[in-house]
C-alpha cells in the first residue's frame, strides 16, 4: 500500500499549520553588527551590576572572633583541653572581651561559624527521618533505617530525633553584655532568638507529635534522646512554642550546609536600646563551651554582622558578575578583531572576481 497525500491514514497528523510545522517563525541572522554591540552592552551591564554588588557587600560591617581554644585563638583553651577526648564533653565557660570605638549600625545579626565540618557528606545528609520530624506518632516509635546507628538507643528505645544530623546538634550558647561606662557594671544585651529559621521549615516541615493529656513530655514518652544530647528534645527550651522538633536552633541546624565552612544564624539584636545597633563601649560575650571540634580539626567563630538590601556579606556574587562581564567584553574584542581581519580578505576576494 502506498501512502497518498490525499488519503488520510490512521496516524497521519491533521493538515494544520501547527501539526505540519508551517507556523511563522523568526530566524535572525546574527551578523557582526548585531552580535558585537550585544556582547559589549551585556559586558558593561554585568560589570556595572558586579561593581554595585561587590562594594555593597564590602560595606557590610563584620566583627568576628575565633574561640576554638587552640594556641593563639583566645582564652577558651582551657575549655578546649577539657573537652578533648570526652563525649559528651563537660560544660565550660569562657568569654570574649572587645570594644567598639564607633556605632555598629543595626540591625545586628549574631552567627556562629564552623569550619572543616562536612555537612554535605551523603550518609550524613540522609541520616534523618523527615516523617518523624513532621510529628507522625508512628515514625516516632519506628525510625527509618537511614538513621542508623542513631536509630535506637542501647536500651532499645527509639531515638527522637534520630540520625547523625540531630546527634551532632550545635549546643554552644552565647550571651552579650555591655559596659556603658568605664568601670561600671555590665548590662545584658537582649538577644532575639525567634524568627531565625526558614518560614517553610518552622511552619511546614517540622511539627511536634500530638500532645498526650496536654503534655509534650508524655508525647515523647518511650523514646530516648540522641547519645550526644544532655537532655531530651522536649526540654530544649522552657518556651512551649520553641521546644521539641520546632525548637528554632534545632530547625536551623537541621538545614544542612553545602560547604565545609558555614555560618548559621544564632540571634538578632533588635530589642530595647539596641534596636538601631550597638553603641560604642566595652562588651563581653559569655560563651558556654559545649561543642568539641578538635576531633575533626575544625574551628569555631562568633560573628557580629550588619546587613544590606542584598543580605549578609557575600562577595562571590559581585565577583561572578565582574568575571562574566569581563569575559563578554574580551570576547567582543576578539570577535571584532576576527571580523575586521576576515572582512578585509573577503573584500579583496570580491574585488579580484
MARKEBA-351581 format. One record per residue (C-alpha): x, y, z; residue in one letter; residue number from 1. Coordinates in Angstrom, 3 decimals, decimal comma. Layout:
N
<<X Y Z> "A" NUM>;
...
***
This chain:
353
<<0,000 0,000 0,000> "X" 1>;
<<1,421 3,383 -0,986> "X" 2>;
<<0,863 6,472 1,099> "X" 3>;
<<-1,021 9,294 -0,575> "X" 4>;
<<-1,207 12,934 0,346> "X" 5>;
<<-4,938 12,947 -0,275> "X" 6>;
<<-5,659 9,733 1,649> "X" 7>;
<<-5,762 10,295 5,422> "X" 8>;
<<-4,185 7,420 7,305> "X" 9>;
<<-4,862 6,477 10,899> "X" 10>;
<<-1,584 8,026 12,044> "X" 11>;
<<-1,489 10,975 9,674> "X" 12>;
<<-1,500 14,330 11,531> "X" 13>;
<<-4,028 16,995 10,714> "X" 14>;
<<-3,214 19,298 7,860> "X" 15>;
<<-2,837 22,380 10,037> "X" 16>;
<<-0,066 24,924 10,320> "X" 17>;
<<0,784 23,751 13,828> "X" 18>;
<<0,964 19,997 13,197> "X" 19>;
<<2,673 20,425 9,805> "X" 20>;
<<5,193 22,929 11,264> "X" 21>;
<<4,205 25,769 8,981> "X" 22>;
<<3,814 28,397 11,714> "X" 23>;
<<5,551 31,709 11,023> "X" 24>;
<<8,932 31,877 12,737> "X" 25>;
<<11,631 34,464 13,205> "X" 26>;
<<15,073 33,195 12,329> "X" 27>;
<<17,507 36,025 12,992> "X" 28>;
<<20,780 36,152 11,158> "X" 29>;
<<23,328 37,166 13,769> "X" 30>;
<<25,598 39,496 11,894> "X" 31>;
<<28,571 41,299 13,363> "X" 32>;
<<26,534 44,491 13,577> "X" 33>;
<<24,118 42,740 15,990> "X" 34>;
<<26,395 40,390 17,917> "X" 35>;
<<29,235 42,772 18,778> "X" 36>;
<<27,066 45,529 20,341> "X" 37>;
<<25,143 42,831 22,213> "X" 38>;
<<28,332 41,455 23,779> "X" 39>;
<<29,656 44,910 24,680> "X" 40>;
<<26,346 46,060 26,204> "X" 41>;
<<25,941 42,837 28,180> "X" 42>;
<<29,522 43,088 29,433> "X" 43>;
<<29,115 46,695 30,552> "X" 44>;
<<25,809 45,866 32,272> "X" 45>;
<<27,324 42,893 34,103> "X" 46>;
<<30,379 44,891 35,177> "X" 47>;
<<28,197 47,720 36,495> "X" 48>;
<<25,984 45,319 38,411> "X" 49>;
<<29,013 43,419 39,719> "X" 50>;
<<30,660 46,608 40,993> "X" 51>;
<<27,472 47,579 42,795> "X" 52>;
<<27,113 44,151 44,425> "X" 53>;
<<30,802 43,958 45,346> "X" 54>;
<<31,002 47,358 47,008> "X" 55>;
<<27,674 46,835 48,754> "X" 56>;
<<28,983 43,556 50,158> "X" 57>;
<<32,231 45,171 51,291> "X" 58>;
<<30,228 47,912 53,022> "X" 59>;
<<28,694 45,370 55,393> "X" 60>;
<<30,371 45,556 58,775> "X" 61>;
<<31,538 42,377 60,494> "X" 62>;
<<33,236 41,580 63,776> "X" 63>;
<<34,392 38,011 64,351> "X" 64>;
<<36,255 36,029 66,978> "X" 65>;
<<37,786 32,553 66,860> "X" 66>;
<<37,024 30,816 70,162> "X" 67>;
<<38,190 27,322 69,186> "X" 68>;
<<40,638 27,350 72,046> "X" 69>;
<<43,786 26,395 70,169> "X" 70>;
<<47,035 28,248 70,772> "X" 71>;
<<46,717 31,929 69,928> "X" 72>;
<<42,951 31,911 69,370> "X" 73>;
<<41,643 33,340 72,648> "X" 74>;
<<41,027 32,379 76,248> "X" 75>;
<<38,900 29,279 75,601> "X" 76>;
<<41,934 26,968 75,513> "X" 77>;
<<41,117 25,514 78,951> "X" 78>;
<<37,645 24,578 77,726> "X" 79>;
<<39,054 23,005 74,569> "X" 80>;
<<41,520 20,951 76,611> "X" 81>;
<<38,779 19,764 78,961> "X" 82>;
<<36,623 18,670 76,021> "X" 83>;
<<39,389 16,694 74,326> "X" 84>;
<<38,506 13,017 74,003> "X" 85>;
<<35,320 13,213 76,102> "X" 86>;
<<31,879 12,585 74,646> "X" 87>;
<<29,794 14,382 75,572> "X" 88>;
<<32,287 16,980 76,855> "X" 89>;
<<31,732 18,797 80,159> "X" 90>;
<<30,193 22,252 80,089> "X" 91>;
<<32,745 25,052 80,364> "X" 92>;
<<32,641 28,845 80,484> "X" 93>;
<<34,888 31,349 78,717> "X" 94>;
<<34,491 34,911 77,473> "X" 95>;
<<35,430 37,309 74,687> "X" 96>;
<<36,037 40,938 75,555> "X" 97>;
<<36,006 43,605 72,855> "X" 98>;
<<35,402 47,323 72,476> "X" 99>;
<<33,602 49,387 69,842> "X" 100>;
<<35,018 52,824 69,121> "X" 101>;
<<32,096 53,795 66,900> "X" 102>;
<<28,443 52,921 66,476> "X" 103>;
<<27,835 49,464 64,962> "X" 104>;
<<24,874 50,128 62,684> "X" 105>;
<<21,988 47,691 63,040> "X" 106>;
<<20,164 45,517 62,616> "X" 107>;
<<22,931 43,327 64,021> "X" 108>;
<<22,914 39,578 63,429> "X" 109>;
<<24,842 37,090 65,560> "X" 110>;
<<26,140 33,997 63,763> "X" 111>;
<<28,246 31,023 64,718> "X" 112>;
<<30,614 29,570 62,142> "X" 113>;
<<32,107 26,093 61,871> "X" 114>;
<<34,937 25,117 59,564> "X" 115>;
<<36,089 21,724 58,284> "X" 116>;
<<32,637 20,289 59,070> "X" 117>;
<<31,299 18,410 56,048> "X" 118>;
<<27,534 18,511 56,429> "X" 119>;
<<27,252 17,635 52,731> "X" 120>;
<<28,585 14,098 53,245> "X" 121>;
<<25,969 11,812 51,679> "X" 122>;
<<25,467 9,405 54,586> "X" 123>;
<<25,253 12,365 56,957> "X" 124>;
<<22,684 14,203 54,815> "X" 125>;
<<20,292 11,235 54,609> "X" 126>;
<<20,659 10,350 58,301> "X" 127>;
<<17,309 11,812 59,377> "X" 128>;
<<13,649 10,831 59,427> "X" 129>;
<<11,501 13,526 57,842> "X" 130>;
<<8,313 11,721 58,804> "X" 131>;
<<9,408 11,693 62,432> "X" 132>;
<<10,335 15,382 62,277> "X" 133>;
<<6,884 16,162 60,879> "X" 134>;
<<5,326 14,782 64,078> "X" 135>;
<<3,927 11,434 62,915> "X" 136>;
<<3,478 9,201 66,007> "X" 137>;
<<4,206 6,018 64,040> "X" 138>;
<<7,551 7,390 62,826> "X" 139>;
<<8,344 8,492 66,363> "X" 140>;
<<8,236 4,875 67,531> "X" 141>;
<<9,813 3,313 64,446> "X" 142>;
<<12,578 5,485 62,913> "X" 143>;
<<13,750 4,658 59,403> "X" 144>;
<<16,907 2,618 58,800> "X" 145>;
<<18,796 5,620 57,380> "X" 146>;
<<19,095 6,912 60,964> "X" 147>;
<<21,369 4,028 61,992> "X" 148>;
<<23,467 3,863 64,124> "X" 149>;
<<21,397 6,586 65,831> "X" 150>;
<<18,109 4,780 65,285> "X" 151>;
<<17,689 3,024 68,641> "X" 152>;
<<19,393 3,563 71,979> "X" 153>;
<<21,443 0,930 73,822> "X" 154>;
<<18,290 0,127 75,806> "X" 155>;
<<16,331 -0,495 72,591> "X" 156>;
<<14,292 2,721 72,750> "X" 157>;
<<13,704 4,692 69,550> "X" 158>;
<<15,799 7,839 69,395> "X" 159>;
<<13,928 11,090 68,867> "X" 160>;
<<15,116 12,894 66,882> "X" 161>;
<<17,059 10,137 65,172> "X" 162>;
<<20,031 10,366 62,856> "X" 163>;
<<23,540 11,798 62,712> "X" 164>;
<<22,445 15,370 61,945> "X" 165>;
<<20,388 15,632 65,114> "X" 166>;
<<23,031 13,844 67,185> "X" 167>;
<<25,644 16,467 66,176> "X" 168>;
<<23,432 19,435 67,120> "X" 169>;
<<25,469 22,561 67,855> "X" 170>;
<<24,936 23,344 71,537> "X" 171>;
<<27,275 26,206 72,421> "X" 172>;
<<25,399 29,196 73,831> "X" 173>;
<<26,220 32,894 73,985> "X" 174>;
<<25,112 35,971 75,892> "X" 175>;
<<26,155 39,554 75,185> "X" 176>;
<<26,904 42,142 77,890> "X" 177>;
<<27,550 45,873 77,548> "X" 178>;
<<29,575 48,093 79,886> "X" 179>;
<<28,056 51,513 79,328> "X" 180>;
<<30,587 53,393 81,463> "X" 181>;
<<34,228 52,648 82,164> "X" 182>;
<<34,464 50,669 85,384> "X" 183>;
<<30,700 50,245 85,531> "X" 184>;
<<28,579 47,142 85,616> "X" 185>;
<<27,881 45,027 82,559> "X" 186>;
<<24,268 45,105 81,351> "X" 187>;
<<22,927 42,192 79,328> "X" 188>;
<<22,012 42,972 75,730> "X" 189>;
<<18,744 41,245 74,752> "X" 190>;
<<19,176 38,634 72,018> "X" 191>;
<<16,121 37,822 69,921> "X" 192>;
<<16,195 34,058 69,336> "X" 193>;
<<12,875 33,917 67,428> "X" 194>;
<<12,391 34,005 63,680> "X" 195>;
<<15,873 32,659 62,895> "X" 196>;
<<14,676 29,593 60,933> "X" 197>;
<<13,215 29,482 57,444> "X" 198>;
<<9,446 30,025 57,463> "X" 199>;
<<8,828 26,847 55,434> "X" 200>;
<<10,932 24,769 57,839> "X" 201>;
<<9,362 26,110 61,011> "X" 202>;
<<5,722 26,121 59,855> "X" 203>;
<<5,616 23,190 57,423> "X" 204>;
<<8,443 20,659 57,680> "X" 205>;
<<8,906 20,468 61,449> "X" 206>;
<<5,985 19,692 63,763> "X" 207>;
<<5,715 18,200 67,235> "X" 208>;
<<3,720 14,992 67,745> "X" 209>;
<<0,199 15,404 69,155> "X" 210>;
<<0,160 16,215 72,863> "X" 211>;
<<-0,830 13,477 75,286> "X" 212>;
<<-3,045 14,830 78,065> "X" 213>;
<<-1,755 18,282 77,175> "X" 214>;
<<1,862 17,269 77,776> "X" 215>;
<<4,660 17,187 75,201> "X" 216>;
<<6,810 15,093 77,557> "X" 217>;
<<4,159 12,350 77,533> "X" 218>;
<<4,073 12,501 73,727> "X" 219>;
<<7,793 11,648 73,697> "X" 220>;
<<7,490 9,042 76,441> "X" 221>;
<<9,154 5,783 75,437> "X" 222>;
<<11,820 7,496 73,339> "X" 223>;
<<15,455 8,345 74,069> "X" 224>;
<<17,464 11,475 73,222> "X" 225>;
<<20,451 11,222 70,839> "X" 226>;
<<23,637 9,953 72,554> "X" 227>;
<<25,395 13,339 72,491> "X" 228>;
<<22,469 15,259 73,988> "X" 229>;
<<22,374 16,257 77,639> "X" 230>;
<<18,571 16,494 77,746> "X" 231>;
<<15,541 15,230 75,805> "X" 232>;
<<14,135 17,132 72,856> "X" 233>;
<<11,075 18,380 74,743> "X" 234>;
<<13,358 20,246 77,180> "X" 235>;
<<15,298 22,246 74,584> "X" 236>;
<<13,561 25,436 75,723> "X" 237>;
<<11,184 26,466 78,519> "X" 238>;
<<9,060 28,223 75,899> "X" 239>;
<<6,319 25,772 74,819> "X" 240>;
<<6,284 27,375 71,359> "X" 241>;
<<10,022 26,822 70,928> "X" 242>;
<<10,703 23,320 72,160> "X" 243>;
<<10,643 19,835 70,729> "X" 244>;
<<11,003 19,470 66,985> "X" 245>;
<<10,029 23,134 66,469> "X" 246>;
<<12,923 24,498 68,507> "X" 247>;
<<14,411 27,163 66,242> "X" 248>;
<<18,049 26,325 66,995> "X" 249>;
<<17,307 22,710 66,119> "X" 250>;
<<15,450 23,651 62,926> "X" 251>;
<<18,325 25,898 61,810> "X" 252>;
<<20,868 23,130 62,413> "X" 253>;
<<18,864 20,527 60,518> "X" 254>;
<<19,132 22,554 57,294> "X" 255>;
<<22,498 21,177 56,213> "X" 256>;
<<25,163 23,357 54,595> "X" 257>;
<<26,714 22,746 51,184> "X" 258>;
<<30,275 23,775 52,071> "X" 259>;
<<32,629 22,660 54,864> "X" 260>;
<<32,826 26,215 56,268> "X" 261>;
<<29,400 27,600 57,027> "X" 262>;
<<27,543 30,064 59,216> "X" 263>;
<<24,220 29,639 60,932> "X" 264>;
<<22,126 32,355 62,497> "X" 265>;
<<22,062 32,321 66,286> "X" 266>;
<<20,194 35,502 67,231> "X" 267>;
<<19,320 39,048 66,195> "X" 268>;
<<19,893 42,218 68,213> "X" 269>;
<<16,834 44,379 67,656> "X" 270>;
<<15,233 44,998 71,028> "X" 271>;
<<15,353 47,743 73,642> "X" 272>;
<<18,097 50,362 73,420> "X" 273>;
<<19,957 48,250 70,871> "X" 274>;
<<17,324 48,126 68,123> "X" 275>;
<<19,300 50,595 65,972> "X" 276>;
<<22,657 48,916 66,599> "X" 277>;
<<25,430 48,559 69,146> "X" 278>;
<<26,644 51,850 70,704> "X" 279>;
<<30,345 52,438 71,409> "X" 280>;
<<31,723 50,922 74,579> "X" 281>;
<<33,120 47,747 76,105> "X" 282>;
<<31,395 44,414 75,550> "X" 283>;
<<31,683 40,853 76,799> "X" 284>;
<<30,403 37,720 75,132> "X" 285>;
<<29,918 34,944 77,662> "X" 286>;
<<30,407 31,582 75,973> "X" 287>;
<<29,165 28,236 77,211> "X" 288>;
<<31,661 25,906 75,550> "X" 289>;
<<29,983 22,553 74,874> "X" 290>;
<<30,744 21,667 71,256> "X" 291>;
<<34,082 19,885 70,601> "X" 292>;
<<35,739 20,446 67,230> "X" 293>;
<<39,273 19,174 67,874> "X" 294>;
<<38,458 15,609 66,775> "X" 295>;
<<37,889 16,697 63,154> "X" 296>;
<<40,315 19,638 63,122> "X" 297>;
<<37,576 22,227 62,995> "X" 298>;
<<37,304 25,801 64,186> "X" 299>;
<<34,521 27,819 65,822> "X" 300>;
<<33,832 31,512 65,422> "X" 301>;
<<31,345 34,094 66,647> "X" 302>;
<<30,385 36,751 64,110> "X" 303>;
<<28,500 40,014 64,546> "X" 304>;
<<27,315 41,306 61,190> "X" 305>;
<<25,138 44,042 59,784> "X" 306>;
<<23,118 43,512 56,597> "X" 307>;
<<22,165 45,410 53,457> "X" 308>;
<<19,454 45,127 50,822> "X" 309>;
<<21,291 42,069 49,441> "X" 310>;
<<21,574 40,314 52,829> "X" 311>;
<<24,828 39,483 54,589> "X" 312>;
<<28,345 39,821 53,248> "X" 313>;
<<28,859 37,676 50,173> "X" 314>;
<<31,420 38,996 47,657> "X" 315>;
<<31,073 35,931 45,415> "X" 316>;
<<28,026 37,224 43,504> "X" 317>;
<<29,691 40,548 42,709> "X" 318>;
<<32,912 38,829 41,639> "X" 319>;
<<30,928 36,413 39,444> "X" 320>;
<<29,202 39,295 37,640> "X" 321>;
<<32,551 41,073 37,183> "X" 322>;
<<34,156 37,948 35,703> "X" 323>;
<<31,259 37,272 33,313> "X" 324>;
<<31,122 40,923 32,255> "X" 325>;
<<34,878 40,999 31,626> "X" 326>;
<<34,633 37,812 29,560> "X" 327>;
<<31,845 39,343 27,477> "X" 328>;
<<33,970 42,442 26,775> "X" 329>;
<<37,001 40,276 25,974> "X" 330>;
<<35,034 38,031 23,606> "X" 331>;
<<33,569 41,126 21,973> "X" 332>;
<<37,043 42,472 21,195> "X" 333>;
<<38,200 39,050 19,942> "X" 334>;
<<35,228 38,776 17,584> "X" 335>;
<<35,770 42,368 16,464> "X" 336>;
<<39,394 41,619 15,519> "X" 337>;
<<38,368 38,441 13,681> "X" 338>;
<<35,587 40,284 11,867> "X" 339>;
<<37,875 43,135 10,712> "X" 340>;
<<40,570 40,730 9,558> "X" 341>;
<<38,352 38,408 7,539> "X" 342>;
<<36,185 41,197 6,220> "X" 343>;
<<39,220 42,713 4,529> "X" 344>;
<<40,059 39,323 2,998> "X" 345>;
<<36,506 38,911 1,713> "X" 346>;
<<36,577 42,404 0,205> "X" 347>;
<<39,875 41,643 -1,582> "X" 348>;
<<38,499 38,391 -2,993> "X" 349>;
<<35,372 40,168 -4,183> "X" 350>;
<<37,486 42,823 -5,983> "X" 351>;
<<39,587 40,169 -7,695> "X" 352>;
<<36,485 38,444 -9,013> "X" 353>;
***
